[in-house]
Amino acid sequence: MPRYRLLIEYDGADFVGWQSQDNGVAVQAVLEEAVYRLSGETCLVQGAGRTDSGVHATGQVAHVDISKEFDADTVRDALNHHVRPHPIAVMSATMVDEEFHARFSATKRAYLYRILNRRPPPALDRGRVWWVAQSLDATAMHDAAQALIGHHDFTTFRATACQAQSPMRTLDRLDVMRAGEEVHVIVEARSFLHHQVRNIVGTLILVGEGKWHRRDVANALAARDRCAGGQTAPASGLYLTYVGYDD
């Protein structure tokens, strides 16, 4: 059966997340309806990252099996037609072998968190950034973030309702940098815990405001207690930007 790999971007503001749910519209459900309109088949669209409600994507990867064979560009264009008016775009479609799995074949995932750091609130980017009016020290945030690099127990930085069997994860990259009026946090790892990135950002904000230092972040990590960390940053600033595979 033909399998298609999809590269997808979406504005997550109006979705309950990637995964289909009973309490609202999900990205996965919209794409599956689009596949049905294209092929007349009920197909499962499996994504690499189960982004939460309000989280965006510029590099989500998914795959779908359709028994009818279509040209890959036809799949891309037809899905883009059928997802309207939802803010989803299929950037590319590629035919792959059946061994490829969007989620389980992934070897790296990257996220970007955007903080708008200025006194005036956002107008054009409302719902796409976290607005923090107080001036942030991005250099101090970056230095403190390095205490989290490597293989650790990230209990402090995962949601209390996280269903992962183990809190152990390996962060390969955690960079904080200023980009004009924004502060960007870039995070890379093979996999993440529920709310891990948002809880890390919420903790680094304390450093940026001068309330915490690197040692406080290290102590929070060592505590292995969610209450030892900072707040959960809003979903609006988070973007899944890249999913990597061995190929």
BALOBA-1460 file (C-alpha; in Angstrom, 3 decimals):
// residues 247
<rec num="1" residu="m" x="0.000" y="0.000" z="0.000"/>
<rec num="2" residu="p" x="1.454" y="3.411" z="-0.910"/>
<rec num="3" residu="r" x="2.702" y="5.407" z="2.078"/>
<rec num="4" residu="y" x="3.101" y="9.176" z="1.887"/>
<rec num="5" residu="r" x="5.325" y="11.281" z="4.107"/>
<rec num="6" residu="l" x="3.892" y="14.746" z="4.706"/>
<rec num="7" residu="l" x="5.639" y="17.917" z="5.843"/>
<rec num="8" residu="i" x="3.074" y="20.154" z="7.516"/>
<rec num="9" residu="e" x="2.785" y="23.583" z="9.054"/>
<rec num="10" residu="y" x="-0.153" y="24.931" z="11.031"/>
<rec num="11" residu="d" x="-1.314" y="27.682" z="13.333"/>
<rec num="12" residu="g" x="-2.375" y="25.814" z="16.451"/>
<rec num="13" residu="a" x="-4.363" y="28.618" z="18.055"/>
<rec num="14" residu="d" x="-7.786" y="27.254" z="17.108"/>
<rec num="15" residu="f" x="-7.002" y="23.552" z="17.510"/>
<rec num="16" residu="v" x="-7.217" y="21.286" z="20.572"/>
<rec num="17" residu="g" x="-3.826" y="19.927" z="19.510"/>
<rec num="18" residu="w" x="-2.537" y="17.451" z="16.981"/>
<rec num="19" residu="q" x="-4.358" y="14.359" z="18.226"/>
<rec num="20" residu="s" x="-8.035" y="13.811" z="17.477"/>
<rec num="21" residu="q" x="-10.242" y="14.423" z="20.518"/>
<rec num="22" residu="d" x="-13.911" y="14.718" z="21.364"/>
<rec num="23" residu="n" x="-13.665" y="18.243" z="22.779"/>
<rec num="24" residu="g" x="-12.797" y="20.180" z="19.640"/>
<rec num="25" residu="v" x="-11.117" y="20.290" z="16.244"/>
<rec num="26" residu="a" x="-7.691" y="18.630" z="15.981"/>
<rec num="27" residu="v" x="-5.101" y="18.925" z="13.232"/>
<rec num="28" residu="q" x="-5.045" y="15.163" z="12.759"/>
<rec num="29" residu="a" x="-8.824" y="15.008" z="12.271"/>
<rec num="30" residu="v" x="-8.793" y="17.784" z="9.654"/>
<rec num="31" residu="l" x="-6.073" y="16.001" z="7.675"/>
<rec num="32" residu="e" x="-7.866" y="12.657" z="7.877"/>
<rec num="33" residu="e" x="-11.036" y="14.257" z="6.541"/>
<rec num="34" residu="a" x="-8.989" y="15.767" z="3.706"/>
<rec num="35" residu="v" x="-7.546" y="12.327" z="2.873"/>
<rec num="36" residu="y" x="-11.071" y="10.914" z="2.817"/>
<rec num="37" residu="r" x="-12.215" y="13.612" z="0.396"/>
<rec num="38" residu="l" x="-9.258" y="12.854" z="-1.846"/>
<rec num="39" residu="s" x="-9.440" y="9.072" z="-1.823"/>
<rec num="40" residu="g" x="-12.790" y="8.010" z="-0.389"/>
<rec num="41" residu="e" x="-10.834" y="6.038" z="2.221"/>
<rec num="42" residu="t" x="-10.818" y="6.337" z="5.999"/>
<rec num="43" residu="c" x="-7.109" y="6.557" z="6.818"/>
<rec num="44" residu="l" x="-5.051" y="7.233" z="9.933"/>
<rec num="45" residu="v" x="-2.657" y="10.173" z="9.642"/>
<rec num="46" residu="q" x="0.163" y="9.585" z="12.141"/>
<rec num="47" residu="g" x="2.264" y="12.538" z="13.270"/>
<rec num="48" residu="a" x="5.784" y="12.752" z="14.635"/>
<rec num="49" residu="g" x="4.824" y="15.070" z="17.473"/>
<rec num="50" residu="r" x="1.574" y="15.254" z="19.412"/>
<rec num="51" residu="t" x="1.554" y="19.014" z="19.855"/>
<rec num="52" residu="d" x="-0.753" y="20.416" z="22.538"/>
<rec num="53" residu="s" x="-3.640" y="22.817" z="22.172"/>
<rec num="54" residu="g" x="-2.392" y="26.174" z="20.942"/>
<rec num="55" residu="v" x="1.042" y="24.911" z="19.854"/>
<rec num="56" residu="h" x="2.119" y="25.678" z="16.282"/>
<rec num="57" residu="a" x="4.238" y="23.804" z="13.755"/>
<rec num="58" residu="t" x="6.431" y="24.762" z="10.846"/>
<rec num="59" residu="g" x="8.024" y="21.326" z="10.480"/>
<rec num="60" residu="q" x="5.558" y="18.666" z="11.616"/>
<rec num="61" residu="v" x="5.980" y="15.333" z="9.814"/>
<rec num="62" residu="a" x="3.233" y="12.769" z="9.353"/>
<rec num="63" residu="h" x="2.563" y="9.710" z="7.241"/>
<rec num="64" residu="v" x="-0.560" y="8.179" z="5.771"/>
<rec num="65" residu="d" x="-1.294" y="4.967" z="3.869"/>
<rec num="66" residu="i" x="-3.708" y="5.267" z="0.937"/>
<rec num="67" residu="s" x="-4.554" y="2.162" z="-1.071"/>
<rec num="68" residu="k" x="-5.049" y="4.179" z="-4.244"/>
<rec num="69" residu="e" x="-1.767" y="5.391" z="-5.686"/>
<rec num="70" residu="f" x="-1.515" y="9.105" z="-6.450"/>
<rec num="71" residu="d" x="1.305" y="11.292" z="-7.662"/>
<rec num="72" residu="a" x="2.909" y="12.835" z="-4.563"/>
<rec num="73" residu="d" x="2.286" y="16.401" z="-5.764"/>
<rec num="74" residu="t" x="-1.363" y="15.525" z="-6.320"/>
<rec num="75" residu="v" x="-1.607" y="14.383" z="-2.699"/>
<rec num="76" residu="r" x="-0.041" y="17.631" z="-1.516"/>
<rec num="77" residu="d" x="-2.260" y="19.878" z="-3.617"/>
<rec num="78" residu="a" x="-5.461" y="17.947" z="-2.953"/>
<rec num="79" residu="l" x="-4.932" y="17.944" z="0.809"/>
<rec num="80" residu="n" x="-4.261" y="21.672" z="0.758"/>
<rec num="81" residu="h" x="-7.522" y="22.158" z="-1.107"/>
<rec num="82" residu="h" x="-9.554" y="20.006" z="1.278"/>
<rec num="83" residu="v" x="-8.193" y="21.357" z="4.583"/>
<rec num="84" residu="r" x="-9.591" y="24.819" z="3.796"/>
<rec num="85" residu="p" x="-10.422" y="27.032" z="5.619"/>
<rec num="86" residu="h" x="-8.348" y="25.624" z="8.468"/>
<rec num="87" residu="p" x="-4.857" y="27.165" z="8.938"/>
<rec num="88" residu="i" x="-2.982" y="24.045" z="7.824"/>
<rec num="89" residu="a" x="-0.605" y="23.712" z="4.877"/>
<rec num="90" residu="v" x="0.950" y="20.525" z="3.510"/>
<rec num="91" residu="m" x="4.335" y="21.784" z="2.364"/>
<rec num="92" residu="s" x="5.359" y="18.557" z="0.630"/>
<rec num="93" residu="a" x="4.296" y="14.962" z="0.106"/>
<rec num="94" residu="t" x="6.759" y="12.182" z="-0.674"/>
<rec num="95" residu="m" x="6.142" y="8.505" z="-1.334"/>
<rec num="96" residu="v" x="8.161" y="6.380" z="1.120"/>
<rec num="97" residu="d" x="8.520" y="2.682" z="1.904"/>
<rec num="98" residu="e" x="6.421" y="0.993" z="4.575"/>
<rec num="99" residu="e" x="9.310" y="0.893" z="7.040"/>
<rec num="100" residu="f" x="9.103" y="4.656" z="7.506"/>
<rec num="101" residu="h" x="7.063" y="5.757" z="10.521"/>
<rec num="102" residu="a" x="6.662" y="9.469" z="11.202"/>
<rec num="103" residu="r" x="6.791" y="9.033" z="14.979"/>
<rec num="104" residu="f" x="8.888" y="5.946" z="15.671"/>
<rec num="105" residu="s" x="11.496" y="6.501" z="12.943"/>
<rec num="106" residu="a" x="12.272" y="10.020" z="14.178"/>
<rec num="107" residu="t" x="15.734" y="10.510" z="15.674"/>
<rec num="108" residu="k" x="15.496" y="14.215" z="16.530"/>
<rec num="109" residu="r" x="12.879" y="16.849" z="17.198"/>
<rec num="110" residu="a" x="13.440" y="20.586" z="17.441"/>
<rec num="111" residu="y" x="11.254" y="23.279" z="18.949"/>
<rec num="112" residu="l" x="11.396" y="27.060" z="18.900"/>
<rec num="113" residu="y" x="9.875" y="29.147" z="21.671"/>
<rec num="114" residu="r" x="9.232" y="32.828" z="20.843"/>
<rec num="115" residu="i" x="9.108" y="35.428" z="23.621"/>
<rec num="116" residu="l" x="8.117" y="38.945" z="22.596"/>
<rec num="117" residu="n" x="10.155" y="41.084" z="25.005"/>
<rec num="118" residu="r" x="8.975" y="44.688" z="24.810"/>
<rec num="119" residu="r" x="6.640" y="47.056" z="26.635"/>
<rec num="120" residu="p" x="3.881" y="47.239" z="23.980"/>
<rec num="121" residu="p" x="1.778" y="44.085" z="23.605"/>
<rec num="122" residu="p" x="1.645" y="42.149" z="20.325"/>
<rec num="123" residu="a" x="-0.887" y="43.060" z="17.688"/>
<rec num="124" residu="l" x="0.024" y="41.061" z="14.581"/>
<rec num="125" residu="d" x="1.626" y="38.186" z="16.546"/>
<rec num="126" residu="r" x="-1.022" y="37.854" z="19.214"/>
<rec num="127" residu="g" x="-1.511" y="34.151" z="19.874"/>
<rec num="128" residu="r" x="1.878" y="33.326" z="18.329"/>
<rec num="129" residu="v" x="4.282" y="34.570" z="21.038"/>
<rec num="130" residu="w" x="4.542" y="34.885" z="24.806"/>
<rec num="131" residu="w" x="4.535" y="38.584" z="25.632"/>
<rec num="132" residu="v" x="6.873" y="39.460" z="28.512"/>
<rec num="133" residu="a" x="7.064" y="43.219" z="29.093"/>
<rec num="134" residu="q" x="9.924" y="43.169" z="31.629"/>
<rec num="135" residu="s" x="13.374" y="43.289" z="30.038"/>
<rec num="136" residu="l" x="15.026" y="39.849" z="29.906"/>
<rec num="137" residu="d" x="18.730" y="39.004" z="30.041"/>
<rec num="138" residu="a" x="18.981" y="36.471" z="27.210"/>
<rec num="139" residu="t" x="22.701" y="35.895" z="27.853"/>
<rec num="140" residu="a" x="22.046" y="34.867" z="31.450"/>
<rec num="141" residu="m" x="19.182" y="32.637" z="30.303"/>
<rec num="142" residu="h" x="21.454" y="30.893" z="27.810"/>
<rec num="143" residu="d" x="24.158" y="30.317" z="30.408"/>
<rec num="144" residu="a" x="21.665" y="28.858" z="32.892"/>
<rec num="145" residu="a" x="20.100" y="26.694" z="30.193"/>
<rec num="146" residu="q" x="23.376" y="24.823" z="29.749"/>
<rec num="147" residu="a" x="22.846" y="23.213" z="33.164"/>
<rec num="148" residu="l" x="20.057" y="21.186" z="31.537"/>
<rec num="149" residu="i" x="22.064" y="19.848" z="28.594"/>
<rec num="150" residu="g" x="22.641" y="16.091" z="28.598"/>
<rec num="151" residu="h" x="20.910" y="13.011" z="29.996"/>
<rec num="152" residu="h" x="18.886" y="13.762" z="33.137"/>
<rec num="153" residu="d" x="15.797" y="12.970" z="35.148"/>
<rec num="154" residu="f" x="13.503" y="15.798" z="34.021"/>
<rec num="155" residu="t" x="10.716" y="15.218" z="36.563"/>
<rec num="156" residu="t" x="10.907" y="18.904" z="37.555"/>
<rec num="157" residu="f" x="10.149" y="19.916" z="33.981"/>
<rec num="158" residu="r" x="7.381" y="17.530" z="32.992"/>
<rec num="159" residu="a" x="3.657" y="17.877" z="33.499"/>
<rec num="160" residu="t" x="2.236" y="16.142" z="36.549"/>
<rec num="161" residu="a" x="-0.131" y="14.308" z="34.190"/>
<rec num="162" residu="c" x="2.704" y="13.185" z="31.875"/>
<rec num="163" residu="q" x="2.162" y="9.549" z="30.875"/>
<rec num="164" residu="a" x="5.739" y="8.752" z="29.832"/>
<rec num="165" residu="q" x="7.068" y="5.659" z="31.583"/>
<rec num="166" residu="s" x="10.394" y="7.309" z="32.403"/>
<rec num="167" residu="p" x="11.360" y="10.930" z="33.169"/>
<rec num="168" residu="m" x="14.819" y="10.356" z="31.696"/>
<rec num="169" residu="r" x="15.534" y="12.377" z="28.576"/>
<rec num="170" residu="t" x="18.597" y="13.709" z="26.754"/>
<rec num="171" residu="l" x="18.690" y="17.348" z="25.695"/>
<rec num="172" residu="d" x="21.115" y="17.801" z="22.802"/>
<rec num="173" residu="r" x="20.701" y="21.547" z="22.420"/>
<rec num="174" residu="l" x="19.206" y="24.352" z="24.485"/>
<rec num="175" residu="d" x="20.086" y="27.805" z="23.171"/>
<rec num="176" residu="v" x="18.672" y="31.180" z="24.154"/>
<rec num="177" residu="m" x="19.318" y="34.200" z="21.965"/>
<rec num="178" residu="r" x="17.925" y="37.650" z="21.343"/>
<rec num="179" residu="a" x="16.415" y="38.379" z="17.918"/>
<rec num="180" residu="g" x="15.439" y="42.040" z="17.883"/>
<rec num="181" residu="e" x="12.446" y="42.473" z="20.167"/>
<rec num="182" residu="e" x="12.172" y="38.719" z="20.668"/>
<rec num="183" residu="v" x="14.023" y="36.174" z="22.768"/>
<rec num="184" residu="h" x="14.200" y="32.762" z="21.101"/>
<rec num="185" residu="v" x="14.674" y="29.465" z="22.886"/>
<rec num="186" residu="i" x="15.751" y="26.589" z="20.626"/>
<rec num="187" residu="v" x="15.564" y="23.054" z="21.994"/>
<rec num="188" residu="e" x="16.612" y="19.774" z="20.356"/>
<rec num="189" residu="a" x="16.270" y="16.197" z="21.592"/>
<rec num="190" residu="r" x="15.227" y="12.794" z="20.341"/>
<rec num="191" residu="s" x="12.009" y="13.018" z="22.341"/>
<rec num="192" residu="f" x="10.365" y="15.201" z="24.967"/>
<rec num="193" residu="l" x="8.165" y="14.814" z="28.020"/>
<rec num="194" residu="h" x="4.729" y="16.417" z="28.240"/>
<rec num="195" residu="h" x="5.158" y="20.201" z="28.705"/>
<rec num="196" residu="q" x="8.935" y="19.775" z="29.053"/>
<rec num="197" residu="v" x="9.857" y="22.646" z="26.745"/>
<rec num="198" residu="r" x="7.223" y="24.995" z="28.137"/>
<rec num="199" residu="n" x="8.272" y="24.254" z="31.730"/>
<rec num="200" residu="i" x="11.929" y="24.842" z="30.872"/>
<rec num="201" residu="v" x="11.073" y="28.189" z="29.274"/>
<rec num="202" residu="g" x="8.961" y="29.179" z="32.279"/>
<rec num="203" residu="t" x="11.933" y="28.431" z="34.531"/>
<rec num="204" residu="l" x="14.461" y="30.299" z="32.370"/>
<rec num="205" residu="i" x="12.235" y="33.369" z="32.501"/>
<rec num="206" residu="l" x="13.102" y="33.598" z="36.212"/>
<rec num="207" residu="v" x="16.753" y="33.827" z="35.216"/>
<rec num="208" residu="g" x="16.056" y="36.427" z="32.560"/>
<rec num="209" residu="e" x="14.256" y="38.574" z="35.135"/>
<rec num="210" residu="g" x="17.203" y="38.333" z="37.520"/>
<rec num="211" residu="k" x="15.302" y="36.313" z="40.141"/>
<rec num="212" residu="w" x="17.249" y="33.074" z="39.572"/>
<rec num="213" residu="h" x="20.771" y="32.119" z="38.543"/>
<rec num="214" residu="r" x="22.292" y="29.073" z="36.878"/>
<rec num="215" residu="r" x="22.732" y="27.297" z="40.197"/>
<rec num="216" residu="d" x="19.002" y="27.674" z="40.902"/>
<rec num="217" residu="v" x="18.166" y="25.964" z="37.599"/>
<rec num="218" residu="a" x="20.617" y="23.164" z="38.422"/>
<rec num="219" residu="n" x="19.082" y="22.800" z="41.877"/>
<rec num="220" residu="a" x="15.589" y="22.662" z="40.402"/>
<rec num="221" residu="l" x="16.660" y="19.877" z="38.048"/>
<rec num="222" residu="a" x="18.239" y="17.936" z="40.911"/>
<rec num="223" residu="a" x="15.087" y="18.281" z="43.041"/>
<rec num="224" residu="r" x="13.097" y="16.049" z="40.662"/>
<rec num="225" residu="d" x="9.954" y="17.835" z="41.792"/>
<rec num="226" residu="r" x="7.616" y="19.800" z="39.518"/>
<rec num="227" residu="c" x="7.023" y="22.306" z="42.307"/>
<rec num="228" residu="a" x="10.734" y="23.184" z="42.253"/>
<rec num="229" residu="g" x="10.551" y="24.600" z="38.721"/>
<rec num="230" residu="g" x="9.054" y="27.694" z="37.178"/>
<rec num="231" residu="q" x="5.661" y="28.213" z="35.611"/>
<rec num="232" residu="t" x="4.462" y="26.510" z="32.454"/>
<rec num="233" residu="a" x="4.988" y="28.950" z="29.589"/>
<rec num="234" residu="p" x="1.916" y="29.568" z="27.395"/>
<rec num="235" residu="a" x="1.386" y="27.286" z="24.410"/>
<rec num="236" residu="s" x="1.141" y="30.283" z="22.064"/>
<rec num="237" residu="g" x="4.904" y="30.763" z="21.782"/>
<rec num="238" residu="l" x="5.841" y="27.166" z="20.989"/>
<rec num="239" residu="y" x="6.589" y="25.816" z="17.489"/>
<rec num="240" residu="l" x="7.579" y="22.330" z="16.348"/>
<rec num="241" residu="t" x="10.147" y="23.312" z="13.730"/>
<rec num="242" residu="y" x="11.943" y="20.153" z="12.686"/>
<rec num="243" residu="v" x="11.783" y="16.363" z="12.832"/>
<rec num="244" residu="g" x="14.926" y="14.483" z="11.836"/>
<rec num="245" residu="y" x="15.385" y="10.964" z="10.476"/>
<rec num="246" residu="d" x="18.411" y="8.825" z="9.761"/>
<rec num="247" residu="d" x="17.805" y="9.190" z="6.021"/>
